Amino acid sequence: MKTNLLLIAAVLLLGECVAQSWVPKSNVPPNYRQYAVGVYLNDKAYVGTGQTSAGLASDFWEFDPMLNTWTQKASLFNPTCEATTFTVLGKIYISGGMGQTYALREYDPALNTWTLKANSPATSFYASAIGIGDKGYVFGGTGQACMEYNPATDTWATLPTIPSTGTYPILFSIADKAYVGLTNGFYEYDPANFLWTIKQNFPGPTYGSRGFAINGMGYAGLGNSSVNLYKYNPLTDSWTIVPVNFPAGVRNYPVAFASADKGYYGTGGTFNDFWEFTPEVTTSVNPAQSAEEAITLSTGVAGNYFLNIGLASPQSFTLNIFSADGKKVSGKNYS
C-alpha cells in the first residue's frame, strides 16, 4: 500500500505550542549601560562597550545561556558607544562608534583577541548591522550608510541607496535577505541581486526600536518608547503584535539579538538587566489520522525539528512538504 502524506503549515497549527514568554537572566556586569553592542555567536551571547556609570566603556562580556553566567573577555582597543555589530564566519565585527566612526574591529572568540580591519567608506555612527552569508552589512545611521564588508578580502563595497533615511534602523535577516525598518518605510534588501523592495510598514514606533529574527520570523519593537513586540511574517508580508509585552519597561538604546530559537534583550538607560524571549513554537502535531498512522513533530537542539511518522505495518509512502503560501519545497519517496 502506498500512502501520500501532505504536510502544510495549517496542519502544524493543530499541534501543541510552547507559550511565548520573557524570562530574566543574570544581569550584564558591572552596572547599567546604554548604547552598547550585542550579538549571538556559537551558542554564546556577547555584550560590550557603551555608556556606563563610569563613562564610555571598552569592556566586552560573554554570556553562557546554559550556565546563566557572564565571563569578561578582552576589551576593545578604545572605549566607545553607539557602534554597531555583526557576525560572519565565526568572527564578531564592531563597526564605528563615538570617536571611531569609520573603524572596524574583528574579535576572534577562539583566541580572545581583537584585530583592526579596513575602515568603512561611510560612518557607522547610529547605524545597524547584520551578517548574511559570508558578508557583513551596515545600514542607516548619521552617514546613511549602505555598505557591504567582505572579510575574505578585508574590503568594503558601497551598495544601492536605501529608499528611506534614518538612524538606528530596525534590522534583521531571514533567508539571506535583510529587512530594514526606517521612519518612512520598511524594506527588504536582496544582496544577491542588489535589490530593494518596499514591504508592509512596521506598525510600531521606529526610532529606538530593536529587531531580531527567530525561526523564519522577524521581531521588532521595544526600545525607547514601547514595551510592545511585533512579529513579521515574510511569506504574507504582514505584522502581528506579540500578545506578551516586555515586563520590565521602556529603556533607551538597549541591545537585542537572537539565537536560532531565542531572543535576547536588555541593558539600556539605567538598566543592566538581561532577558530571554521564547516565541510561540509548535512542539507536536497530531492531525486527523487512522489508528494505523501517527505523525509527531518534536524539537531538537539549535532550533531543529524532527518529523516522526509511525506506521502500523511496513509500507511505502511519498512525503511532500509545502510552505505556507502553497509552494512545494520538498518531496521524497520512502519504501
Protein Blocks (a to p, Z undefined) as FASTA:
>chain_A
ZZdddddfklmmmpccddddddddddddfbdcehiacddeehiacdeehidfkbpafbdc
dddfklopacdddddfbdcehiacddeehiacdeejehilmbccdddfklopacdddddf
bdcehiacddehjbccdeejjkopacdddfklopacdddddfbdcehiacddeehiacdd
dfkbccdddfklopacdddddfbdfehpacddeehiaceeehjlbcbdcdddfklopadd
dfbdcfebpaehiaddddfkbccdeeeijbfbdcdddddddfbdcddddfkbccddddde
ehiacdddddfbdcddddddddfkopafbdcddZZ
